[in-house]
Amino acid sequence: MSHQFDRSSLREYDIRGIVGKTLGPADAVAIGRGFATRIRRAGGTRVAVGYDGRHSSPALEAALIEGLTASGVDVVRIGMGPTPMLYYAEATLEVDGGIQITGSHNPAEYNGFKMVLQHLPFYGADIQDLAKLASEGDWETGEGQVTQADIVDNYVGRLVAGYAGGAYRIGWDAGNGASGPVIEKLTKLLPGEHHLLFTDVDGDFPNHHPDPTEEKNLADLKALVAEKQLDFGLAFDGDGDRIGAIDGEGRVIWGDQILSILAVPVLRELPGATIIADVKASQMLFDRITELGGVPLMWKTGHSLIKTKMKETHAPLAGEMSGHIFFAHDFYGFDDAQYAAVRLIRAVHMIGKTMTEIRGAMPDFVNTPEMRFQVDESRKFAVVDEVLDRLEAEGADVNRTDGARVSTPDGWWLLRASNTQDVLVARAEARDQAGLDRLMAMIDAQLAASGLQRGAQASH
């Protein structure tokens, strides 16, 4: 017995593909066998399994469990729910790892697997190792048992444990993703008035795509907040590990701005703590963390990389522009949008101003959304290296944590290679439009010098 994966499904942070084309039940069996083999060789015996609300998830769960048990590992099924509920199960039940079947915020035809082994993210070389074990058929054998654990109420209880926020009028948009049932239970336990949208789980995502980082997906939430004159609104991605927010006037509060609000109470309790954000975050955030007495740390984009860096630096809080927010302060160090929502409500209460006032006081920068350009896989890292070499020769102020982030008197611009797709990602931020135009001209000049042009925009 051996198995070959479609190489395109083996991503940096997870395994993901189009069901029926690049991913199917046979892959799920092989993932189960390989993961169980890794658990057994590390001295473990049990794994937790959860899944999101996609139509293909139950079949993939059955195939995954078949593979796990055939390699002699016991499975604890936690059922349908957001990815952080699986992380919570892995952190609190007596298990040695966990797997969530999820397509995250990808279109409905996608699905995939996010994994955690012995409380550490399972990514990069670990994922390539599953492919190697599969191609060699190097799997343990045995007969594992399957049990069920109903943890949703414990999980929701943990989300509100120690909640000390005020009572607000809030809109919640679950986008028909896996968070819906959790948000229904959670809002019953929170003080205040809560208005819920699209909490019924539907793998067709009939209302809008569940990705709160794209402003067009927040239209329903903006309408709700405006109509009911709510204090603010919260939105969740398909598997509940990324959060979006808007203030009472419908202005988007982006991932780095959410982090700047969450940092206030954390740094009040832990003065001088390190707070991590990815290279795409606004300079405003890094300046704000310093102003609050914290130590800002710019790190590579990618939830597995951020979690690993948090452990290393003992950072209590971290976040990405994409809305992944990680709490190690009073929590387990993983990204959880439901928990981030509870902490955000609490932070607004502790700051003592309305969300609209907090958002209004943030410095106004002009910035681009994330721009993505298709580039041949074999060229993507090479182009970034060429750009770095030229910039250093010119004596530019460059941070090379993850690609090239260049600071100029106008602001900053970033060019990095995506770890998950054959694209280059660029972003720029300045104090005014003229400054932004100058930064964009610098990006264009660097792309042109490497034989590329910005016109070829790639889709997500």
C-alpha positions in Angstrom: 0.0 0.0 0.0 1.3 3.4 -0.9 -0.3 6.7 -2.1 0.7 9.7 -4.2 -0.8 13.2 -3.3 -1.5 15.8 -5.9 1.5 18.1 -5.2 -0.6 21.2 -5.5 -2.6 20.2 -2.4 0.5 20.1 -0.1 0.6 23.7 1.1 3.0 25.3 3.6 0.5 25.5 6.5 -2.1 22.9 5.5 -3.3 20.4 2.9 -5.9 21.9 0.6 -7.4 21.3 -2.8 -10.5 21.1 -5.0 -12.6 18.1 -3.9 -12.9 15.5 -6.7 -10.0 17.0 -8.6 -6.9 17.5 -6.4 -8.3 16.1 -3.1 -10.5 13.2 -2.2 -11.3 10.4 0.2 -8.2 8.4 -0.7 -6.0 11.4 0.2 -7.9 11.6 3.5 -7.1 8.0 4.3 -3.5 8.5 3.5 -3.3 11.7 5.7 -4.9 9.7 8.5 -2.4 6.8 8.2 0.6 9.2 8.0 -0.5 11.4 10.9 -1.3 8.4 13.1 2.1 7.0 12.2 3.7 10.2 13.4 1.7 10.2 16.6 2.6 6.6 17.4 6.3 7.2 16.6 6.2 10.1 19.0 4.7 7.8 21.7 1.1 9.0 21.4 -2.1 7.1 21.0 -5.1 9.5 20.5 -6.2 12.3 18.1 -9.1 14.7 18.1 -11.0 15.2 14.7 -13.4 18.0 13.8 -14.8 19.4 10.6 -16.3 22.5 9.1 -19.7 23.0 7.4 -18.7 22.2 3.8 -20.7 19.5 1.9 -17.6 17.4 1.4 -16.5 17.4 5.0 -18.5 14.4 6.4 -17.1 12.1 3.7 -13.6 13.3 4.2 -14.0 12.9 8.0 -15.1 9.2 7.6 -12.1 8.5 5.3 -9.6 10.3 7.6 -10.9 8.3 10.6 -10.5 5.1 8.6 -6.9 6.0 8.0 -6.2 7.0 11.6 -7.7 3.9 13.1 -6.0 1.6 10.5 -2.7 2.8 11.8 -3.6 2.1 15.4 -4.6 5.5 16.8 -7.8 6.2 18.8 -10.0 9.0 17.5 -12.1 11.4 19.5 -14.7 12.9 17.2 -15.8 16.4 18.2 -18.1 16.9 15.3 -18.9 20.0 13.2 -17.5 23.4 14.4 -14.9 26.1 13.9 -11.2 25.3 13.6 -10.4 26.9 17.0 -12.8 24.5 18.7 -10.6 21.7 17.4 -7.5 23.5 18.7 -9.3 23.9 22.0 -10.0 20.1 22.1 -6.4 19.4 21.3 -5.3 21.7 24.1 -7.7 20.4 26.8 -8.6 16.8 26.1 -6.2 13.9 26.7 -5.1 13.7 23.1 -1.7 13.8 21.3 -2.8 15.8 18.2 -5.8 17.1 16.3 -7.0 17.5 12.7 -9.7 19.8 11.4 -11.2 19.2 8.0 -11.7 22.6 6.6 -11.6 24.7 3.4 -11.1 27.8 5.5 -12.2 30.9 3.5 -11.8 29.2 0.1 -14.7 28.8 -2.4 -17.3 26.0 -1.7 -15.6 23.4 -3.9 -12.4 23.4 -1.8 -11.6 21.5 1.4 -8.5 20.6 3.3 -6.8 19.6 6.6 -5.3 21.8 9.4 -3.2 19.8 11.8 -1.6 20.2 15.3 0.7 17.6 16.9 1.5 17.7 20.6 0.4 21.3 21.0 2.6 22.5 18.1 1.6 23.6 14.6 2.1 20.8 12.0 3.4 22.5 8.8 6.1 22.9 6.2 8.5 19.8 6.5 5.8 17.9 8.5 3.4 18.1 5.6 6.1 17.0 3.1 6.8 14.1 5.5 3.2 12.9 5.3 3.7 12.7 1.5 7.0 10.8 1.9 5.4 8.3 4.3 2.5 7.8 1.9 4.7 7.3 -1.2 6.7 4.7 0.7 3.7 3.1 2.4 5.7 3.5 5.6 2.7 3.4 7.9 2.1 1.8 11.3 -0.8 -0.7 11.5 -3.3 -1.4 14.2 -6.9 -1.1 15.2 -7.9 2.2 16.8 -11.2 2.9 18.6 -13.6 5.8 17.9 -15.3 7.8 20.6 -17.4 11.0 20.6 -16.9 14.1 22.7 -19.5 16.9 22.8 -17.3 19.8 23.7 -19.2 22.8 22.2 -20.6 24.0 25.5 -17.3 23.6 27.3 -15.7 25.6 24.5 -18.3 28.4 24.6 -17.9 28.4 28.4 -14.2 28.9 28.0 -14.7 31.8 25.5 -16.7 33.7 28.1 -14.7 32.6 31.2 -13.5 35.7 33.0 -15.4 38.0 30.7 -15.4 41.5 32.2 -16.7 43.7 29.4 -19.6 46.1 29.2 -23.0 45.6 27.5 -23.0 46.7 23.9 -25.4 46.5 20.9 -23.5 44.3 18.4 -24.0 42.8 15.0 -22.5 39.4 14.3 -22.1 37.9 10.8 -21.1 34.2 10.7 -21.4 34.1 6.9 -23.0 30.6 6.9 -19.6 29.2 8.1 -18.9 26.7 10.8 -18.9 29.4 13.6 -22.7 30.0 13.4 -23.9 27.6 16.2 -21.0 28.7 18.5 -21.9 32.4 18.0 -25.6 31.6 18.8 -24.6 30.0 22.1 -21.9 32.6 22.8 -24.2 35.7 22.4 -26.8 34.2 24.8 -24.1 34.3 27.5 -22.9 37.8 26.8 -24.5 40.9 28.2 -25.9 43.5 25.8 -28.0 43.2 22.7 -26.9 40.9 19.8 -28.2 40.8 16.3 -27.1 37.7 14.3 -26.7 37.2 10.6 -26.3 33.9 8.7 -25.6 31.6 11.6 -27.1 28.6 9.9 -24.3 26.5 8.5 -24.5 26.2 4.7 -21.7 24.9 2.5 -23.0 26.8 -0.5 -22.4 30.2 1.3 -25.6 31.6 -0.3 -25.4 35.1 1.2 -21.7 36.1 0.7 -18.3 34.5 0.6 -17.1 33.9 4.2 -13.9 36.1 4.1 -14.1 39.2 6.2 -10.9 40.7 4.9 -12.6 41.6 1.6 -14.8 44.7 2.2 -17.5 43.6 -0.2 -18.3 40.6 2.1 -19.1 43.1 4.9 -22.0 44.7 3.1 -24.8 42.8 5.0 -23.1 43.6 8.3 -22.8 47.3 7.5 -26.5 47.4 6.5 -27.5 45.7 9.8 -25.3 48.1 11.9 -26.7 51.1 10.1 -30.3 50.0 10.2 -30.3 49.1 13.9 -27.8 51.8 14.8 -25.6 49.3 16.6 -22.3 50.1 18.4 -20.2 47.9 16.1 -20.2 44.7 14.0 -18.1 41.5 14.0 -17.6 39.0 11.1 -16.0 35.6 10.8 -14.4 33.5 8.1 -15.6 30.1 7.0 -13.8 28.2 9.7 -13.8 30.8 12.5 -10.1 31.4 12.8 -10.1 35.0 11.3 -12.1 38.0 12.5 -13.3 41.1 10.8 -14.9 44.2 12.4 -16.7 47.5 11.6 -17.4 50.5 13.8 -20.8 52.1 14.3 -20.4 54.2 11.1 -19.6 51.1 9.0 -15.9 51.8 8.7 -13.8 48.7 8.5 -11.4 48.0 11.4 -8.6 46.0 9.7 -6.6 43.2 11.3 -3.8 45.5 12.4 -6.2 48.0 13.8 -8.0 45.3 15.7 -4.7 44.3 17.1 -3.9 47.9 18.2 -7.2 47.9 20.2 -6.5 44.5 21.8 -3.0 45.5 22.8 -4.3 48.2 25.2 -5.5 46.0 28.0 -2.8 43.3 27.4 0.0 45.9 27.8 -1.8 47.4 30.9 -1.5 44.0 32.5 1.9 43.0 31.1 3.9 46.2 30.6 6.9 45.8 28.3 5.5 42.6 26.7 6.4 41.7 23.1 3.5 41.9 20.6 3.9 40.3 17.2 2.4 41.4 13.9 3.1 40.2 10.3 5.1 42.2 7.7 1.9 43.4 6.0 0.7 45.4 9.1 0.6 49.2 9.2 3.4 51.2 10.7 0.7 52.7 12.8 0.4 49.4 14.7 4.1 49.1 15.5 4.2 52.8 16.6 1.2 52.3 18.8 2.6 49.2 20.5 5.7 51.2 21.3 3.6 54.1 22.6 1.7 51.7 24.9 5.0 50.5 26.4 5.2 47.3 24.5 7.9 45.8 22.2 6.6 45.4 18.6 8.0 42.5 16.7 7.5 42.3 12.9 7.4 38.6 11.8 6.7 36.5 8.7 3.1 36.1 7.5 1.5 32.6 8.1 -0.4 31.3 11.2 2.0 28.4 11.8 5.1 30.8 11.7 3.5 33.3 14.1 2.4 30.6 16.6 6.0 29.2 16.6 7.5 32.8 17.1 5.1 33.4 20.0 6.3 30.4 21.8 9.9 31.4 21.3 9.4 35.0 22.5 6.7 34.4 25.1 4.5 37.1 23.4 1.1 37.3 25.0 -0.6 38.6 21.8 0.0 38.4 18.0 -1.9 39.1 14.9 -1.9 39.2 11.1 -3.4 41.7 8.7 -5.6 38.8 7.5 -7.5 38.8 10.8 -5.8 35.8 12.5 -5.5 37.0 16.1 -3.5 34.8 18.6 -3.8 35.0 22.4 -1.3 33.3 24.7 -2.4 35.8 27.5 -5.1 33.9 29.5 -5.5 31.5 26.5 -3.7 28.8 24.6 -1.7 30.6 22.0 -3.8 29.7 18.9 -5.8 31.9 16.6 -9.5 32.0 17.5 -11.9 34.6 16.0 -14.7 33.8 18.6 -12.3 34.4 21.5 -10.8 37.5 19.7 -14.4 38.9 19.5 -14.9 38.5 23.2 -11.6 40.1 24.0 -12.3 42.9 21.6 -15.6 43.7 23.3 -13.7 43.7 26.6 -10.9 46.0 25.2 -13.5 48.6 24.1 -15.0 48.5 27.6 -11.5 48.9 29.2 -10.5 51.8 26.9 -13.7 53.5 27.9 -14.6 55.0 24.5 -17.0 53.8 21.8 -15.7 51.7 19.0 -16.5 54.6 16.6 -14.4 57.0 18.7 -11.5 54.5 18.9 -11.6 54.0 15.2 -11.9 57.7 14.5 -8.8 58.5 16.6 -6.6 56.2 14.5 -4.1 58.0 12.3 -5.3 58.2 8.7 -3.0 56.6 6.2 -3.6 55.9 2.5 -2.9 52.3 1.7 -3.4 49.7 -0.9 -5.2 46.4 -0.3 -3.1 43.3 -0.8 -2.1 43.2 -4.5 -1.3 39.8 -6.0 0.6 39.1 -9.2 0.8 35.8 -10.9 4.4 34.7 -11.3 6.0 31.4 -12.3 6.6 29.2 -9.2 10.3 28.9 -10.1 10.7 32.7 -10.3 8.7 33.9 -7.3 11.5 33.7 -4.6 14.2 34.7 -7.2 12.4 37.9 -8.0 12.3 38.9 -4.3 16.1 38.1 -4.0 16.8 40.3 -7.1 14.8 43.1 -5.6 16.6 42.8 -2.2 20.0 42.9 -4.0 19.2 46.0 -5.9 17.7 47.8 -2.9 20.7 47.0 -0.8 23.1 48.3 -3.5 21.1 51.5 -3.5 21.4 51.8 0.3 17.6 51.6 0.9 16.1 51.1 4.3 15.0 47.4 4.0 13.6 44.9 6.4 14.0 41.4 5.0 12.0 39.4 7.6 9.7 38.1 5.0 10.5 39.4 1.5 11.4 43.1 1.2 9.7 45.8 3.3 11.1 49.2 2.4 10.7 52.3 4.5 10.9 55.8 2.9 10.0 59.3 4.1 6.6 58.8 2.4 5.8 55.5 4.2 6.6 51.9 3.3 6.0 49.2 0.6 6.3 45.5 0.7 7.0 42.8 -1.8 7.0 39.1 -0.8 6.4 35.7 -2.3 3.3 33.9 -1.1 4.0 30.5 0.6 0.8 29.0 -0.6 0.3 30.2 -4.2 2.4 31.1 -7.3 2.0 34.8 -6.6 4.0 37.8 -5.4 2.2 39.9 -2.9 2.7 43.7 -2.6 1.3 46.4 -0.3 2.1 50.0 0.3 1.1 52.7 2.8 1.7 56.4 2.9 0.5 59.6 4.6 -1.1 60.9 1.5 -2.0 59.9 -2.1 1.0 61.7 -3.6 3.3 59.7 -1.3 1.4 56.4 -2.2 1.9 57.1 -5.9 5.6 57.5 -5.3 5.8 54.2 -3.4 3.8 52.4 -6.2 6.2 53.8 -8.8 9.1 52.2 -6.8 7.3 48.9 -6.7 6.6 49.1 -10.5 10.3 50.0 -11.2 11.5 47.0 -9.2 9.1 44.6 -10.9 10.1 46.0 -14.3 13.8 45.5 -13.5 12.9 41.8 -12.9 10.9 41.6 -16.2 7.4 41.7 -14.5 4.6 44.2 -14.5 1.9 44.9 -12.0 -1.0 44.7 -14.5 -1.2 40.9 -14.2 -3.4 40.8 -11.1 -4.0 37.3 -9.7 -7.2 36.4 -8.0 -7.3 35.0 -4.5 
